[in-house]
Amino acid sequence: MRQNKRYNPAPLPLADLVNQAFQKHGWSRQSEHRLVFASWERIVPPHYLGRCRAVSFRAGRLIVVVDSSPLLEELRGFRQEEFLSLLNQDLSRGGQAQAMVNRLEFRRG
């Protein structure tokens, strides 16, 4: 009788294998954060950069903290859709989006 030989005597949990694959290919949540935050820095006009900053990206929602109430109202009321569109255009450069922002939320910080 022939015995099957095991190559790995200590099997790895499936979750560990999936995590390793995600990290190997750069599909982790941290890589999405870096992509989205870098894109935010590229698309925001220079006069806004010191006054608002991206602080969180989760489940397609980017949260941006703003330093003043008037700026918060301006961004929410007049620039939100524009920035959302610019972000996704920037993220999809090269033909394939590696991350997608579905919602842009401005908060007073």
Order of alpha helices (4+ residues) and beta strands (2+ residues): alpha-alpha-alpha-beta-beta-alpha-alpha-beta
